[in-house]
């Protein structure tokens, strides 16, 4: 596993009102959500990046205003069409 180190200004950390560990987890989740929203990574990859199970990741998307399932009307019709 790779590691990325971020330098976060003390005032930003204070503004978030959390410990460095909690801020790190929050940043991982926020990055995973954004990358998923931009369609850069799958929901499974985003969940792994966030360090949480995929089902938990999908349920947390609403907190960020991101749809868990982004289907066009045509895709939805195709997916729900009887066999």
C-alpha positions in Angstrom: 0.0 0.0 0.0 1.2 3.5 -0.8 1.2 6.4 1.5 0.6 10.1 0.8 1.5 12.7 3.3 -0.3 16.0 3.5 0.8 19.1 5.3 -2.3 20.8 6.7 -2.0 24.3 8.3 -2.7 24.3 12.0 -5.5 26.9 11.6 -7.3 24.7 9.0 -7.0 21.7 11.4 -8.4 23.9 14.2 -11.3 25.1 12.0 -12.2 21.4 11.3 -12.3 20.8 15.1 -11.0 17.3 14.8 -7.9 15.3 15.6 -5.4 14.9 12.8 -6.4 11.2 12.5 -10.1 12.1 12.1 -9.3 14.8 9.6 -7.2 12.3 7.6 -10.2 9.9 7.5 -12.5 12.8 6.5 -10.2 13.9 3.7 -9.9 10.3 2.4 -13.7 10.0 2.2 -14.1 13.5 0.6 -11.5 12.7 -2.0 -13.0 9.3 -2.7 -16.5 10.9 -3.1 -15.2 13.6 -5.5 -13.2 11.1 -7.6 -16.3 8.9 -7.8 -18.5 11.9 -8.7 -16.1 12.8 -11.5 -16.2 9.2 -12.8 -12.5 8.9 -12.3 -12.9 5.7 -10.1 -15.5 3.1 -9.5 -17.6 2.9 -6.3 -15.5 -0.1 -5.2 -12.2 1.7 -5.8 -13.6 4.8 -4.0 -14.7 2.7 -1.0 -11.2 1.2 -0.8 -9.7 4.7 -1.0 -12.0 5.8 1.8 -11.2 2.7 3.8 -14.8 1.7 4.3 -17.0 -1.1 2.8 -18.6 -0.4 -0.5 -22.2 -0.4 0.9 -21.1 2.1 3.5 -19.5 4.3 0.9 -22.6 4.3 -1.3 -24.8 5.2 1.7 -22.4 8.1 2.6 -22.7 9.7 -0.9 -26.0 11.4 0.1 -24.1 13.4 2.8 -22.1 15.0 -0.1 -25.1 15.4 -2.4 -23.8 12.8 -4.8 -26.2 10.2 -6.4 -25.2 6.7 -5.7 -26.5 5.6 -9.0 -26.1 7.9 -12.0 -28.2 6.4 -14.7 -29.6 8.3 -17.7 -33.3 7.9 -18.5 -32.4 5.6 -21.4 -30.0 3.5 -19.1 -32.8 3.2 -16.5 -35.3 2.0 -19.1 -32.8 -0.5 -20.4 -32.0 -1.8 -16.9 -35.7 -2.2 -15.9 -36.9 -3.6 -19.2 -38.3 -7.2 -18.7 -36.1 -9.9 -20.1 
